[in-house]
Amino acid sequence: MRVWVVICCLAALAVTVGEGQIISDMRPLYDTHKWMELSDRLGNTKGSPLYRGAIGVTFNQAPRRTEQMLLSVIRSAPDSAEASDAYEWLSHLYLYRGQYRALVSIMEKKWAAFPNKKEREQEQRAIAGFRGLPNQISEKIAPSTLHHEDGSIFVPLSIDGSPATYFCDTGAWVSGMSESEAARMGLRVKETAGTLGNSSGSSVGFRTAVAKQVVIGNVRFKNVSFAVFPDNQEPWSVLPPGRRGIIGVPMLVGFGTLRWIRKGTLEIGDRPEPLDIRKSNLVFDNDHLAVTATAGGRNVLATLDTGAETTDLYKPFADAFASLLEQNGKKDSIEERGVGHTEAFDAVTMPELRIQLGGFDTVLSPAHVLLKSIGANCCIGNFGMDLLKQAPSFSIDFRAMILRLGPAAALR
């Protein structure tokens, strides 16, 4: 009997040591954001709540369970490096789901637990604009078909009973509007000390307003926060009243699914597919929605931005495809426009670049490569509507984390 007990204990120890080695081997995948590979490795192990929580945030997987998993990391070792990471992952989870009260609360707990972190002041400035904002609530999600102008991504909605037509923007992590829109809706605007990053890589100040209810088709949200910007800034200054607003990521994620059809409709709120990470080509990474595509014969990662009319490539593309630019590129200067800011960048322009995106062959012509790193370091550029509109339709499933383009871009 004693021998049998010893054998069982040794076997259990071997399993534990083996799993510990496997988890240790996962660290490089975690550090380099190889999320699909990390998920594959996790499939055969137990434990590792930090890595599982990271995968949950990255692939928008079971938000409540993901939240509890990351909180368990903090409870088990409050002053560890893993706890610091868990706080960070929770902040990303709350941000893209519009849970601003929870976002401020978790960051305050992080600052209390790690008062000497060098990034504390920068984080406090970034979070300042979200203080006092509520958690967004999804009251109703049901299939809806909305109508838009041919080739447009502006769709009708109502805010506290007032009609408007705003555009869907997967590059906006906060919904937004102009000051005149906030006044037209009768919303109370609050001063903040916050700033938001824009597509040109700079930061702009903003104020905030909260709508009690936003209705888009058969989808209804409660306590929706908007960043509010001056009307003399782009894009508001070039848009007519009633169209000076953005449907940002927190509401888009709330749709669950969306399917844009070039000829005039947007379908939202349909039943999503189950998640199969091996089939996913979308991730939430460093507060960006990013998509895997193929360009120049290799897989690349780029941010997906339906709020951008055009596609730009950045310095990571220039570094990865130096020989291609040398052969086909010419020096150039490109003006990049974001909310409240315009800036000129040195660039290289190629006549065209073929990109397979969401199962559809697109052509970027011309292809501008800005010689500056903007946005997520892991991304070679920002894919805009000029690529997406080359297909007759595209769909985004935020549950399955899949982008599809083409005639068969149905959600199923």
Buried (B, 14 or more C-beta within 10 A) or exposed (E): EEEEEEEEEEEEEEEEEEBEEBBEEBEEBBEEBBBBBBBEBBEEBEEBBBBBBBBBBBBBBEBEEBBEBBBEBBEEEEEBEBBBBBBBBBBBBBBBBBBBBBBBBBBEBBBEBBEEBEEBEEBEEBBEBBBEBBBBBBEEBEBBBBEBEEEBBBBBBBBBEBEBBBBBBBBBBBBBBBBBBBBBBEBEBBEBEBBBBBBBBBBBBBBBBBBEBBBBBBBBBBBBBBBBBBBEBBBBEEBEEBBBBBBBBBBBBBBBBBBBBBEBBBBBBBEBBEBEBEEBBBBBBBBBBBBBBEBBEEEBBBBBBBBBEBBBBBBBBBEBBEEBBEEBBEEBEBEBBBBBBEBEBEBBBBEEBBBEBBBBEBEBEEBBBBBBBBBBEBBBBBBBBBBBBBBBBBBBBBBBBBBBBBEEBEBE
